[in-house]
Amino acid sequence: MKKALIIPLSVLLAAAALSGCTRTSYAIHTNDGRTIISDGKPQESETGLLGYKDANGVKQQINKSEVKNVSEVPH
């Protein structure tokens, strides 16, 4: 009977631990000195734009030529 409780309990514990993981934020530094914080990793497109979600969850794009660098924000 104990084994019947241990397996579901361990699965539940593992699911709870994984759901606690948060998305990584990234800092997009522009050539004009601005810093944009994105929710999740920015995605490059074939058109030369860098797409990201801002702090409000709105999808935004910036021209890749305006970006100096992109770095992960440590938590």
CHARMM internal coordinates of N, CA and C (Angstrom, degrees):
IC EDIT
DIST 1 N 1 CA 1.4460
DIST 1 CA 1 C 1.5242
ANGL 1 N 1 CA 1 C 111.27
DIST 1 C 2 N 1.3332
ANGL 1 CA 1 C 2 N 117.49
DIHE 1 N 1 CA 1 C 2 N -32.79
DIST 2 N 2 CA 1.4555
ANGL 1 C 2 N 2 CA 120.38
DIHE 1 CA 1 C 2 N 2 CA -179.27
DIST 2 CA 2 C 1.5232
ANGL 2 N 2 CA 2 C 111.66
DIHE 1 C 2 N 2 CA 2 C -66.16
DIST 2 C 3 N 1.3412
ANGL 2 CA 2 C 3 N 116.63
DIHE 2 N 2 CA 2 C 3 N -37.27
DIST 3 N 3 CA 1.4662
ANGL 2 C 3 N 3 CA 120.11
DIHE 2 CA 2 C 3 N 3 CA 178.80
DIST 3 CA 3 C 1.5242
ANGL 3 N 3 CA 3 C 111.01
DIHE 2 C 3 N 3 CA 3 C -65.11
DIST 3 C 4 N 1.3150
ANGL 3 CA 3 C 4 N 116.54
DIHE 3 N 3 CA 3 C 4 N -32.93
DIST 4 N 4 CA 1.4614
ANGL 3 C 4 N 4 CA 120.71
DIHE 3 CA 3 C 4 N 4 CA 179.26
DIST 4 CA 4 C 1.5212
ANGL 4 N 4 CA 4 C 111.30
DIHE 3 C 4 N 4 CA 4 C -66.40
DIST 4 C 5 N 1.3088
ANGL 4 CA 4 C 5 N 118.27
DIHE 4 N 4 CA 4 C 5 N -26.07
DIST 5 N 5 CA 1.4601
ANGL 4 C 5 N 5 CA 122.04
DIHE 4 CA 4 C 5 N 5 CA 177.94
DIST 5 CA 5 C 1.5218
ANGL 5 N 5 CA 5 C 112.52
DIHE 4 C 5 N 5 CA 5 C -90.37
DIST 5 C 6 N 1.3169
ANGL 5 CA 5 C 6 N 116.84
DIHE 5 N 5 CA 5 C 6 N -31.79
DIST 6 N 6 CA 1.4635
ANGL 5 C 6 N 6 CA 120.74
DIHE 5 CA 5 C 6 N 6 CA -175.25
DIST 6 CA 6 C 1.5283
ANGL 6 N 6 CA 6 C 112.04
DIHE 5 C 6 N 6 CA 6 C -67.65
DIST 6 C 7 N 1.3120
ANGL 6 CA 6 C 7 N 117.70
DIHE 6 N 6 CA 6 C 7 N -44.24
DIST 7 N 7 CA 1.4680
ANGL 6 C 7 N 7 CA 120.48
DIHE 6 CA 6 C 7 N 7 CA -177.03
DIST 7 CA 7 C 1.5268
ANGL 7 N 7 CA 7 C 111.69
DIHE 6 C 7 N 7 CA 7 C -64.85
DIST 7 C 8 N 1.3299
ANGL 7 CA 7 C 8 N 120.29
DIHE 7 N 7 CA 7 C 8 N -53.00
DIST 8 N 8 CA 1.4729
ANGL 7 C 8 N 8 CA 118.53
DIHE 7 CA 7 C 8 N 8 CA 178.32
DIST 8 CA 8 C 1.5290
ANGL 8 N 8 CA 8 C 113.10
DIHE 7 C 8 N 8 CA 8 C -61.72
DIST 8 C 9 N 1.3304
ANGL 8 CA 8 C 9 N 116.28
DIHE 8 N 8 CA 8 C 9 N -35.31
DIST 9 N 9 CA 1.4544
ANGL 8 C 9 N 9 CA 119.79
DIHE 8 CA 8 C 9 N 9 CA 179.06
DIST 9 CA 9 C 1.5230
ANGL 9 N 9 CA 9 C 111.04
DIHE 8 C 9 N 9 CA 9 C -66.29
DIST 9 C 10 N 1.3288
ANGL 9 CA 9 C 10 N 117.46
DIHE 9 N 9 CA 9 C 10 N -40.01
DIST 10 N 10 CA 1.4665
ANGL 9 C 10 N 10 CA 120.20
DIHE 9 CA 9 C 10 N 10 CA 178.83
DIST 10 CA 10 C 1.5228
ANGL 10 N 10 CA 10 C 111.31
DIHE 9 C 10 N 10 CA 10 C -69.05
DIST 10 C 11 N 1.3219
ANGL 10 CA 10 C 11 N 117.41
DIHE 10 N 10 CA 10 C 11 N -35.66
DIST 11 N 11 CA 1.4728
ANGL 10 C 11 N 11 CA 120.56
DIHE 10 CA 10 C 11 N 11 CA 176.17
DIST 11 CA 11 C 1.5239
ANGL 11 N 11 CA 11 C 109.94
DIHE 10 C 11 N 11 CA 11 C -65.76
DIST 11 C 12 N 1.2965
ANGL 11 CA 11 C 12 N 117.62
DIHE 11 N 11 CA 11 C 12 N -42.31
DIST 12 N 12 CA 1.4626
ANGL 11 C 12 N 12 CA 121.93
DIHE 11 CA 11 C 12 N 12 CA 178.44
DIST 12 CA 12 C 1.5240
ANGL 12 N 12 CA 12 C 111.26
DIHE 11 C 12 N 12 CA 12 C -63.61
DIST 12 C 13 N 1.3185
ANGL 12 CA 12 C 13 N 116.60
DIHE 12 N 12 CA 12 C 13 N -41.44
DIST 13 N 13 CA 1.4597
ANGL 12 C 13 N 13 CA 121.25
DIHE 12 CA 12 C 13 N 13 CA 178.71
DIST 13 CA 13 C 1.5339
ANGL 13 N 13 CA 13 C 111.19
DIHE 12 C 13 N 13 CA 13 C -65.36
DIST 13 C 14 N 1.3219
ANGL 13 CA 13 C 14 N 117.16
DIHE 13 N 13 CA 13 C 14 N -41.53
DIST 14 N 14 CA 1.4650
ANGL 13 C 14 N 14 CA 120.98
DIHE 13 CA 13 C 14 N 14 CA 178.11
DIST 14 CA 14 C 1.5236
ANGL 14 N 14 CA 14 C 110.97
DIHE 13 C 14 N 14 CA 14 C -64.33
DIST 14 C 15 N 1.3352
ANGL 14 CA 14 C 15 N 117.13
DIHE 14 N 14 CA 14 C 15 N -41.26
DIST 15 N 15 CA 1.4652
ANGL 14 C 15 N 15 CA 120.31
DIHE 14 CA 14 C 15 N 15 CA 178.69
DIST 15 CA 15 C 1.5255
ANGL 15 N 15 CA 15 C 110.89
DIHE 14 C 15 N 15 CA 15 C -64.99
DIST 15 C 16 N 1.3175
ANGL 15 CA 15 C 16 N 117.40
DIHE 15 N 15 CA 15 C 16 N -38.72
DIST 16 N 16 CA 1.4663
ANGL 15 C 16 N 16 CA 120.95
DIHE 15 CA 15 C 16 N 16 CA 178.67
DIST 16 CA 16 C 1.5239
ANGL 16 N 16 CA 16 C 110.77
DIHE 15 C 16 N 16 CA 16 C -66.04
DIST 16 C 17 N 1.3194
ANGL 16 CA 16 C 17 N 116.95
DIHE 16 N 16 CA 16 C 17 N -38.56
DIST 17 N 17 CA 1.4646
ANGL 16 C 17 N 17 CA 120.28
DIHE 16 CA 16 C 17 N 17 CA 179.74
DIST 17 CA 17 C 1.5212
ANGL 17 N 17 CA 17 C 110.88
DIHE 16 C 17 N 17 CA 17 C -67.49
DIST 17 C 18 N 1.3229
ANGL 17 CA 17 C 18 N 117.34
DIHE 17 N 17 CA 17 C 18 N -40.60
DIST 18 N 18 CA 1.4657
ANGL 17 C 18 N 18 CA 120.44
DIHE 17 CA 17 C 18 N 18 CA -179.55
DIST 18 CA 18 C 1.5172
ANGL 18 N 18 CA 18 C 112.34
DIHE 17 C 18 N 18 CA 18 C -71.36
DIST 18 C 19 N 1.3121
ANGL 18 CA 18 C 19 N 118.04
DIHE 18 N 18 CA 18 C 19 N -32.24
DIST 19 N 19 CA 1.4607
ANGL 18 C 19 N 19 CA 119.98
DIHE 18 CA 18 C 19 N 19 CA -179.71
DIST 19 CA 19 C 1.5244
ANGL 19 N 19 CA 19 C 111.37
DIHE 18 C 19 N 19 CA 19 C -73.15
DIST 19 C 20 N 1.3090
ANGL 19 CA 19 C 20 N 118.26
DIHE 19 N 19 CA 19 C 20 N -16.16
DIST 20 N 20 CA 1.4608
ANGL 19 C 20 N 20 CA 122.05
DIHE 19 CA 19 C 20 N 20 CA 178.13
DIST 20 CA 20 C 1.5138
ANGL 20 N 20 CA 20 C 112.84
DIHE 19 C 20 N 20 CA 20 C -78.22
DIST 20 C 21 N 1.3159
ANGL 20 CA 20 C 21 N 117.97
DIHE 20 N 20 CA 20 C 21 N -10.85
DIST 21 N 21 CA 1.4596
ANGL 20 C 21 N 21 CA 121.68
DIHE 20 CA 20 C 21 N 21 CA -179.97
DIST 21 CA 21 C 1.5248
ANGL 21 N 21 CA 21 C 109.50
DIHE 20 C 21 N 21 CA 21 C -69.09
DIST 21 C 22 N 1.3054
ANGL 21 CA 21 C 22 N 115.93
DIHE 21 N 21 CA 21 C 22 N 136.78
DIST 22 N 22 CA 1.4520
ANGL 21 C 22 N 22 CA 120.34
DIHE 21 CA 21 C 22 N 22 CA 178.90
DIST 22 CA 22 C 1.5163
ANGL 22 N 22 CA 22 C 110.06
DIHE 21 C 22 N 22 CA 22 C -107.66
DIST 22 C 23 N 1.3040
ANGL 22 CA 22 C 23 N 115.72
DIHE 22 N 22 CA 22 C 23 N 162.44
DIST 23 N 23 CA 1.4567
ANGL 22 C 23 N 23 CA 120.25
DIHE 22 CA 22 C 23 N 23 CA 177.82
DIST 23 CA 23 C 1.5157
ANGL 23 N 23 CA 23 C 109.01
DIHE 22 C 23 N 23 CA 23 C -74.27
DIST 23 C 24 N 1.2996
ANGL 23 CA 23 C 24 N 115.07
DIHE 23 N 23 CA 23 C 24 N 150.73
DIST 24 N 24 CA 1.4495
ANGL 23 C 24 N 24 CA 121.29
DIHE 23 CA 23 C 24 N 24 CA 178.33
DIST 24 CA 24 C 1.5178
ANGL 24 N 24 CA 24 C 109.28
DIHE 23 C 24 N 24 CA 24 C -84.16
DIST 24 C 25 N 1.3078
ANGL 24 CA 24 C 25 N 116.44
DIHE 24 N 24 CA 24 C 25 N 139.18
DIST 25 N 25 CA 1.4632
ANGL 24 C 25 N 25 CA 121.75
DIHE 24 CA 24 C 25 N 25 CA 175.99
DIST 25 CA 25 C 1.5248
ANGL 25 N 25 CA 25 C 108.64
DIHE 24 C 25 N 25 CA 25 C -98.11
DIST 25 C 26 N 1.3171
ANGL 25 CA 25 C 26 N 115.69
DIHE 25 N 25 CA 25 C 26 N 151.57
DIST 26 N 26 CA 1.4570
ANGL 25 C 26 N 26 CA 122.03
DIHE 25 CA 25 C 26 N 26 CA 179.04
DIST 26 CA 26 C 1.5208
ANGL 26 N 26 CA 26 C 109.44
DIHE 25 C 26 N 26 CA 26 C -127.16
DIST 26 C 27 N 1.3232
ANGL 26 CA 26 C 27 N 115.57
DIHE 26 N 26 CA 26 C 27 N 145.63
DIST 27 N 27 CA 1.4614
ANGL 26 C 27 N 27 CA 121.90
DIHE 26 CA 26 C 27 N 27 CA 175.80
DIST 27 CA 27 C 1.5174
ANGL 27 N 27 CA 27 C 108.17
DIHE 26 C 27 N 27 CA 27 C -101.63
DIST 27 C 28 N 1.3125
ANGL 27 CA 27 C 28 N 116.09
DIHE 27 N 27 CA 27 C 28 N 123.93
DIST 28 N 28 CA 1.4642
ANGL 27 C 28 N 28 CA 122.12
DIHE 27 CA 27 C 28 N 28 CA 177.26
DIST 28 CA 28 C 1.5239
ANGL 28 N 28 CA 28 C 106.39
DIHE 27 C 28 N 28 CA 28 C -103.15
DIST 28 C 29 N 1.3188
ANGL 28 CA 28 C 29 N 116.89
DIHE 28 N 28 CA 28 C 29 N 111.97
DIST 29 N 29 CA 1.4643
ANGL 28 C 29 N 29 CA 122.29
DIHE 28 CA 28 C 29 N 29 CA 179.84
DIST 29 CA 29 C 1.5304
ANGL 29 N 29 CA 29 C 108.13
DIHE 28 C 29 N 29 CA 29 C -96.00
DIST 29 C 30 N 1.3267
ANGL 29 CA 29 C 30 N 115.56
DIHE 29 N 29 CA 29 C 30 N 127.01
DIST 30 N 30 CA 1.4649
ANGL 29 C 30 N 30 CA 120.13
DIHE 29 CA 29 C 30 N 30 CA -178.04
DIST 30 CA 30 C 1.5236
ANGL 30 N 30 CA 30 C 110.93
DIHE 29 C 30 N 30 CA 30 C -98.59
DIST 30 C 31 N 1.3153
ANGL 30 CA 30 C 31 N 115.60
DIHE 30 N 30 CA 30 C 31 N 165.01
DIST 31 N 31 CA 1.4634
ANGL 30 C 31 N 31 CA 121.73
DIHE 30 CA 30 C 31 N 31 CA -179.92
DIST 31 CA 31 C 1.5310
ANGL 31 N 31 CA 31 C 112.31
DIHE 30 C 31 N 31 CA 31 C -65.52
DIST 31 C 32 N 1.3436
ANGL 31 CA 31 C 32 N 117.26
DIHE 31 N 31 CA 31 C 32 N -26.16
DIST 32 N 32 CA 1.4707
ANGL 31 C 32 N 32 CA 119.87
DIHE 31 CA 31 C 32 N 32 CA -179.41
DIST 32 CA 32 C 1.5314
ANGL 32 N 32 CA 32 C 112.94
DIHE 31 C 32 N 32 CA 32 C -91.29
DIST 32 C 33 N 1.3436
ANGL 32 CA 32 C 33 N 117.83
DIHE 32 N 32 CA 32 C 33 N 10.70
DIST 33 N 33 CA 1.4560
ANGL 32 C 33 N 33 CA 121.57
DIHE 32 CA 32 C 33 N 33 CA 173.36
DIST 33 CA 33 C 1.5103
ANGL 33 N 33 CA 33 C 116.17
DIHE 32 C 33 N 33 CA 33 C 95.49
DIST 33 C 34 N 1.3200
ANGL 33 CA 33 C 34 N 118.74
DIHE 33 N 33 CA 33 C 34 N -2.32
DIST 34 N 34 CA 1.4691
ANGL 33 C 34 N 34 CA 120.61
DIHE 33 CA 33 C 34 N 34 CA 178.49
DIST 34 CA 34 C 1.5256
ANGL 34 N 34 CA 34 C 110.10
DIHE 33 C 34 N 34 CA 34 C -76.69
DIST 34 C 35 N 1.3183
ANGL 34 CA 34 C 35 N 115.99
DIHE 34 N 34 CA 34 C 35 N 154.10
DIST 35 N 35 CA 1.4589
ANGL 34 C 35 N 35 CA 122.43
DIHE 34 CA 34 C 35 N 35 CA 172.20
DIST 35 CA 35 C 1.5195
ANGL 35 N 35 CA 35 C 107.36
DIHE 34 C 35 N 35 CA 35 C -125.62
DIST 35 C 36 N 1.3228
ANGL 35 CA 35 C 36 N 115.84
DIHE 35 N 35 CA 35 C 36 N 123.01
DIST 36 N 36 CA 1.4629
ANGL 35 C 36 N 36 CA 122.57
DIHE 35 CA 35 C 36 N 36 CA -179.69
DIST 36 CA 36 C 1.5228
ANGL 36 N 36 CA 36 C 107.07
DIHE 35 C 36 N 36 CA 36 C -111.32
DIST 36 C 37 N 1.3223
ANGL 36 CA 36 C 37 N 116.93
DIHE 36 N 36 CA 36 C 37 N 128.93
DIST 37 N 37 CA 1.4577
ANGL 36 C 37 N 37 CA 121.12
DIHE 36 CA 36 C 37 N 37 CA 177.73
DIST 37 CA 37 C 1.5267
ANGL 37 N 37 CA 37 C 108.16
DIHE 36 C 37 N 37 CA 37 C -98.05
DIST 37 C 38 N 1.3391
ANGL 37 CA 37 C 38 N 115.54
DIHE 37 N 37 CA 37 C 38 N 125.07
DIST 38 N 38 CA 1.4593
ANGL 37 C 38 N 38 CA 120.24
DIHE 37 CA 37 C 38 N 38 CA 179.95
DIST 38 CA 38 C 1.5159
ANGL 38 N 38 CA 38 C 110.19
DIHE 37 C 38 N 38 CA 38 C -106.55
DIST 38 C 39 N 1.3132
ANGL 38 CA 38 C 39 N 116.03
DIHE 38 N 38 CA 38 C 39 N 150.34
DIST 39 N 39 CA 1.4601
ANGL 38 C 39 N 39 CA 122.88
DIHE 38 CA 38 C 39 N 39 CA 175.26
DIST 39 CA 39 C 1.5240
ANGL 39 N 39 CA 39 C 106.71
DIHE 38 C 39 N 39 CA 39 C -93.88
DIST 39 C 40 N 1.3204
ANGL 39 CA 39 C 40 N 117.47
DIHE 39 N 39 CA 39 C 40 N 101.50
DIST 40 N 40 CA 1.4556
ANGL 39 C 40 N 40 CA 121.82
DIHE 39 CA 39 C 40 N 40 CA -175.36
DIST 40 CA 40 C 1.5198
ANGL 40 N 40 CA 40 C 110.36
DIHE 39 C 40 N 40 CA 40 C 95.12
DIST 40 C 41 N 1.3198
ANGL 40 CA 40 C 41 N 115.92
DIHE 40 N 40 CA 40 C 41 N 170.42
DIST 41 N 41 CA 1.4562
ANGL 40 C 41 N 41 CA 121.27
DIHE 40 CA 40 C 41 N 41 CA -176.04
DIST 41 CA 41 C 1.5280
ANGL 41 N 41 CA 41 C 110.91
DIHE 40 C 41 N 41 CA 41 C -75.71
DIST 41 C 42 N 1.3346
ANGL 41 CA 41 C 42 N 117.57
DIHE 41 N 41 CA 41 C 42 N 130.49
DIST 42 N 42 CA 1.4571
ANGL 41 C 42 N 42 CA 120.68
DIHE 41 CA 41 C 42 N 42 CA 176.67
DIST 42 CA 42 C 1.5373
ANGL 42 N 42 CA 42 C 110.80
DIHE 41 C 42 N 42 CA 42 C -64.06
DIST 42 C 43 N 1.3327
ANGL 42 CA 42 C 43 N 115.93
DIHE 42 N 42 CA 42 C 43 N 147.12
DIST 43 N 43 CA 1.4563
ANGL 42 C 43 N 43 CA 121.62
DIHE 42 CA 42 C 43 N 43 CA -178.02
DIST 43 CA 43 C 1.5233
ANGL 43 N 43 CA 43 C 109.91
DIHE 42 C 43 N 43 CA 43 C -113.16
DIST 43 C 44 N 1.3346
ANGL 43 CA 43 C 44 N 116.10
DIHE 43 N 43 CA 43 C 44 N 129.94
DIST 44 N 44 CA 1.4641
ANGL 43 C 44 N 44 CA 120.90
DIHE 43 CA 43 C 44 N 44 CA 176.79
DIST 44 CA 44 C 1.5177
ANGL 44 N 44 CA 44 C 109.42
DIHE 43 C 44 N 44 CA 44 C -82.63
DIST 44 C 45 N 1.3215
ANGL 44 CA 44 C 45 N 116.20
DIHE 44 N 44 CA 44 C 45 N 143.34
DIST 45 N 45 CA 1.4568
ANGL 44 C 45 N 45 CA 120.54
DIHE 44 CA 44 C 45 N 45 CA 175.94
DIST 45 CA 45 C 1.5270
ANGL 45 N 45 CA 45 C 108.95
DIHE 44 C 45 N 45 CA 45 C -113.88
DIST 45 C 46 N 1.3122
ANGL 45 CA 45 C 46 N 115.00
DIHE 45 N 45 CA 45 C 46 N 165.63
DIST 46 N 46 CA 1.4690
ANGL 45 C 46 N 46 CA 120.55
DIHE 45 CA 45 C 46 N 46 CA -179.57
DIST 46 CA 46 C 1.5231
ANGL 46 N 46 CA 46 C 111.88
DIHE 45 C 46 N 46 CA 46 C -69.27
DIST 46 C 47 N 1.3214
ANGL 46 CA 46 C 47 N 117.01
DIHE 46 N 46 CA 46 C 47 N -17.96
DIST 47 N 47 CA 1.4618
ANGL 46 C 47 N 47 CA 121.25
DIHE 46 CA 46 C 47 N 47 CA -176.86
DIST 47 CA 47 C 1.5248
ANGL 47 N 47 CA 47 C 113.06
DIHE 46 C 47 N 47 CA 47 C -84.84
DIST 47 C 48 N 1.3431
ANGL 47 CA 47 C 48 N 117.45
DIHE 47 N 47 CA 47 C 48 N 1.41
DIST 48 N 48 CA 1.4563
ANGL 47 C 48 N 48 CA 120.32
DIHE 47 CA 47 C 48 N 48 CA 179.11
DIST 48 CA 48 C 1.5144
ANGL 48 N 48 CA 48 C 113.92
DIHE 47 C 48 N 48 CA 48 C 89.22
DIST 48 C 49 N 1.3281
ANGL 48 CA 48 C 49 N 116.52
DIHE 48 N 48 CA 48 C 49 N 15.07
DIST 49 N 49 CA 1.4604
ANGL 48 C 49 N 49 CA 121.05
DIHE 48 CA 48 C 49 N 49 CA 178.92
DIST 49 CA 49 C 1.5290
ANGL 49 N 49 CA 49 C 109.74
DIHE 48 C 49 N 49 CA 49 C -107.89
DIST 49 C 50 N 1.3161
ANGL 49 CA 49 C 50 N 114.88
DIHE 49 N 49 CA 49 C 50 N 152.46
DIST 50 N 50 CA 1.4521
ANGL 49 C 50 N 50 CA 122.06
DIHE 49 CA 49 C 50 N 50 CA 176.24
DIST 50 CA 50 C 1.5226
ANGL 50 N 50 CA 50 C 107.03
DIHE 49 C 50 N 50 CA 50 C -111.96
DIST 50 C 51 N 1.3293
ANGL 50 CA 50 C 51 N 116.99
DIHE 50 N 50 CA 50 C 51 N 115.53
DIST 51 N 51 CA 1.4548
ANGL 50 C 51 N 51 CA 121.63
DIHE 50 CA 50 C 51 N 51 CA -177.95
DIST 51 CA 51 C 1.5181
ANGL 51 N 51 CA 51 C 110.38
DIHE 50 C 51 N 51 CA 51 C -96.62
DIST 51 C 52 N 1.3215
ANGL 51 CA 51 C 52 N 117.27
DIHE 51 N 51 CA 51 C 52 N 142.04
DIST 52 N 52 CA 1.4564
ANGL 51 C 52 N 52 CA 123.01
DIHE 51 CA 51 C 52 N 52 CA -179.69
DIST 52 CA 52 C 1.5191
ANGL 52 N 52 CA 52 C 109.51
DIHE 51 C 52 N 52 CA 52 C -155.29
DIST 52 C 53 N 1.3380
ANGL 52 CA 52 C 53 N 115.77
DIHE 52 N 52 CA 52 C 53 N 164.24
DIST 53 N 53 CA 1.4650
ANGL 52 C 53 N 53 CA 121.37
DIHE 52 CA 52 C 53 N 53 CA 172.34
DIST 53 CA 53 C 1.5142
ANGL 53 N 53 CA 53 C 107.40
DIHE 52 C 53 N 53 CA 53 C -103.85
DIST 53 C 54 N 1.3270
ANGL 53 CA 53 C 54 N 116.79
DIHE 53 N 53 CA 53 C 54 N 130.08
DIST 54 N 54 CA 1.4687
ANGL 53 C 54 N 54 CA 120.13
DIHE 53 CA 53 C 54 N 54 CA -179.86
DIST 54 CA 54 C 1.5307
ANGL 54 N 54 CA 54 C 110.39
DIHE 53 C 54 N 54 CA 54 C -79.59
DIST 54 C 55 N 1.3161
ANGL 54 CA 54 C 55 N 116.68
DIHE 54 N 54 CA 54 C 55 N -176.14
DIST 55 N 55 CA 1.4629
ANGL 54 C 55 N 55 CA 122.47
DIHE 54 CA 54 C 55 N 55 CA -176.21
DIST 55 CA 55 C 1.5252
ANGL 55 N 55 CA 55 C 112.45
DIHE 54 C 55 N 55 CA 55 C -62.20
DIST 55 C 56 N 1.3332
ANGL 55 CA 55 C 56 N 117.49
DIHE 55 N 55 CA 55 C 56 N -23.80
DIST 56 N 56 CA 1.4624
ANGL 55 C 56 N 56 CA 121.72
DIHE 55 CA 55 C 56 N 56 CA 179.29
DIST 56 CA 56 C 1.5196
ANGL 56 N 56 CA 56 C 112.47
DIHE 55 C 56 N 56 CA 56 C -90.90
DIST 56 C 57 N 1.3457
ANGL 56 CA 56 C 57 N 117.65
DIHE 56 N 56 CA 56 C 57 N 1.09
DIST 57 N 57 CA 1.4551
ANGL 56 C 57 N 57 CA 121.68
DIHE 56 CA 56 C 57 N 57 CA -179.95
DIST 57 CA 57 C 1.5152
ANGL 57 N 57 CA 57 C 114.13
DIHE 56 C 57 N 57 CA 57 C 83.76
DIST 57 C 58 N 1.3312
ANGL 57 CA 57 C 58 N 117.26
DIHE 57 N 57 CA 57 C 58 N 11.23
DIST 58 N 58 CA 1.4591
ANGL 57 C 58 N 58 CA 122.06
DIHE 57 CA 57 C 58 N 58 CA -179.44
DIST 58 CA 58 C 1.5267
ANGL 58 N 58 CA 58 C 109.12
DIHE 57 C 58 N 58 CA 58 C -90.33
DIST 58 C 59 N 1.3331
ANGL 58 CA 58 C 59 N 115.77
DIHE 58 N 58 CA 58 C 59 N 133.12
DIST 59 N 59 CA 1.4648
ANGL 58 C 59 N 59 CA 119.66
DIHE 58 CA 58 C 59 N 59 CA 178.59
DIST 59 CA 59 C 1.5290
ANGL 59 N 59 CA 59 C 109.78
DIHE 58 C 59 N 59 CA 59 C -72.03
DIST 59 C 60 N 1.3343
ANGL 59 CA 59 C 60 N 115.01
DIHE 59 N 59 CA 59 C 60 N 130.87
DIST 60 N 60 CA 1.4587
ANGL 59 C 60 N 60 CA 122.26
DIHE 59 CA 59 C 60 N 60 CA -179.43
DIST 60 CA 60 C 1.5207
ANGL 60 N 60 CA 60 C 108.50
DIHE 59 C 60 N 60 CA 60 C -129.83
DIST 60 C 61 N 1.3326
ANGL 60 CA 60 C 61 N 116.67
DIHE 60 N 60 CA 60 C 61 N 164.29
DIST 61 N 61 CA 1.4487
ANGL 60 C 61 N 61 CA 121.87
DIHE 60 CA 60 C 61 N 61 CA 174.91
DIST 61 CA 61 C 1.5210
ANGL 61 N 61 CA 61 C 109.11
DIHE 60 C 61 N 61 CA 61 C -139.51
DIST 61 C 62 N 1.3307
ANGL 61 CA 61 C 62 N 115.42
DIHE 61 N 61 CA 61 C 62 N 148.41
DIST 62 N 62 CA 1.4518
ANGL 61 C 62 N 62 CA 121.39
DIHE 61 CA 61 C 62 N 62 CA 176.57
DIST 62 CA 62 C 1.5184
ANGL 62 N 62 CA 62 C 107.18
DIHE 61 C 62 N 62 CA 62 C -137.77
DIST 62 C 63 N 1.3306
ANGL 62 CA 62 C 63 N 115.40
DIHE 62 N 62 CA 62 C 63 N 145.64
DIST 63 N 63 CA 1.4553
ANGL 62 C 63 N 63 CA 120.19
DIHE 62 CA 62 C 63 N 63 CA 178.67
DIST 63 CA 63 C 1.5208
ANGL 63 N 63 CA 63 C 109.10
DIHE 62 C 63 N 63 CA 63 C -66.05
DIST 63 C 64 N 1.3331
ANGL 63 CA 63 C 64 N 116.78
DIHE 63 N 63 CA 63 C 64 N 130.86
DIST 64 N 64 CA 1.4656
ANGL 63 C 64 N 64 CA 121.68
DIHE 63 CA 63 C 64 N 64 CA -177.16
DIST 64 CA 64 C 1.5265
ANGL 64 N 64 CA 64 C 111.73
DIHE 63 C 64 N 64 CA 64 C -60.23
DIST 64 C 65 N 1.3129
ANGL 64 CA 64 C 65 N 118.28
DIHE 64 N 64 CA 64 C 65 N -28.73
DIST 65 N 65 CA 1.4636
ANGL 64 C 65 N 65 CA 121.24
DIHE 64 CA 64 C 65 N 65 CA -179.89
DIST 65 CA 65 C 1.5278
ANGL 65 N 65 CA 65 C 111.71
DIHE 64 C 65 N 65 CA 65 C -69.67
DIST 65 C 66 N 1.3382
ANGL 65 CA 65 C 66 N 117.70
DIHE 65 N 65 CA 65 C 66 N -17.87
DIST 66 N 66 CA 1.4675
ANGL 65 C 66 N 66 CA 121.99
DIHE 65 CA 65 C 66 N 66 CA 177.80
DIST 66 CA 66 C 1.5260
ANGL 66 N 66 CA 66 C 112.52
DIHE 65 C 66 N 66 CA 66 C -88.03
DIST 66 C 67 N 1.3422
ANGL 66 CA 66 C 67 N 117.95
DIHE 66 N 66 CA 66 C 67 N -6.37
DIST 67 N 67 CA 1.4655
ANGL 66 C 67 N 67 CA 122.23
DIHE 66 CA 66 C 67 N 67 CA -175.51
DIST 67 CA 67 C 1.5215
ANGL 67 N 67 CA 67 C 110.40
DIHE 66 C 67 N 67 CA 67 C -95.94
DIST 67 C 68 N 1.3199
ANGL 67 CA 67 C 68 N 114.93
DIHE 67 N 67 CA 67 C 68 N 125.19
DIST 68 N 68 CA 1.4621
ANGL 67 C 68 N 68 CA 121.10
DIHE 67 CA 67 C 68 N 68 CA 177.67
DIST 68 CA 68 C 1.5183
ANGL 68 N 68 CA 68 C 110.42
DIHE 67 C 68 N 68 CA 68 C -80.38
DIST 68 C 69 N 1.3431
ANGL 68 CA 68 C 69 N 116.72
DIHE 68 N 68 CA 68 C 69 N -51.86
DIST 69 N 69 CA 1.4620
ANGL 68 C 69 N 69 CA 121.82
DIHE 68 CA 68 C 69 N 69 CA 174.45
DIST 69 CA 69 C 1.5222
ANGL 69 N 69 CA 69 C 110.54
DIHE 68 C 69 N 69 CA 69 C -161.39
DIST 69 C 70 N 1.3302
ANGL 69 CA 69 C 70 N 114.92
DIHE 69 N 69 CA 69 C 70 N 166.04
DIST 70 N 70 CA 1.4587
ANGL 69 C 70 N 70 CA 122.71
DIHE 69 CA 69 C 70 N 70 CA 178.13
DIST 70 CA 70 C 1.5254
ANGL 70 N 70 CA 70 C 106.47
DIHE 69 C 70 N 70 CA 70 C -127.23
DIST 70 C 71 N 1.3311
ANGL 70 CA 70 C 71 N 116.12
DIHE 70 N 70 CA 70 C 71 N 129.17
DIST 71 N 71 CA 1.4698
ANGL 70 C 71 N 71 CA 119.43
DIHE 70 CA 70 C 71 N 71 CA -179.72
DIST 71 CA 71 C 1.5233
ANGL 71 N 71 CA 71 C 109.96
DIHE 70 C 71 N 71 CA 71 C -135.55
DIST 71 C 72 N 1.3198
ANGL 71 CA 71 C 72 N 115.39
DIHE 71 N 71 CA 71 C 72 N 150.61
DIST 72 N 72 CA 1.4533
ANGL 71 C 72 N 72 CA 121.37
DIHE 71 CA 71 C 72 N 72 CA 178.61
DIST 72 CA 72 C 1.5217
ANGL 72 N 72 CA 72 C 109.51
DIHE 71 C 72 N 72 CA 72 C -75.01
DIST 72 C 73 N 1.3189
ANGL 72 CA 72 C 73 N 116.59
DIHE 72 N 72 CA 72 C 73 N 137.36
DIST 73 N 73 CA 1.4629
ANGL 72 C 73 N 73 CA 121.78
DIHE 72 CA 72 C 73 N 73 CA 178.68
DIST 73 CA 73 C 1.5181
ANGL 73 N 73 CA 73 C 107.93
DIHE 72 C 73 N 73 CA 73 C -87.42
DIST 73 C 74 N 1.3428
ANGL 73 CA 73 C 74 N 118.53
DIHE 73 N 73 CA 73 C 74 N 120.29
DIST 74 N 74 CA 1.4666
ANGL 73 C 74 N 74 CA 119.57
DIHE 73 CA 73 C 74 N 74 CA 178.77
DIST 74 CA 74 C 1.5247
ANGL 74 N 74 CA 74 C 111.03
DIHE 73 C 74 N 74 CA 74 C -70.93
DIST 74 C 75 N 1.3286
ANGL 74 CA 74 C 75 N 115.91
DIHE 74 N 74 CA 74 C 75 N 143.61
DIST 75 N 75 CA 1.4786
ANGL 74 C 75 N 75 CA 120.49
DIHE 74 CA 74 C 75 N 75 CA -179.43
DIST 75 CA 75 C 1.4894
ANGL 75 N 75 CA 75 C 110.03
DIHE 74 C 75 N 75 CA 75 C -97.30
END
COOR INIT
IC SEED 1 N 1 CA 1 C
IC BUILD
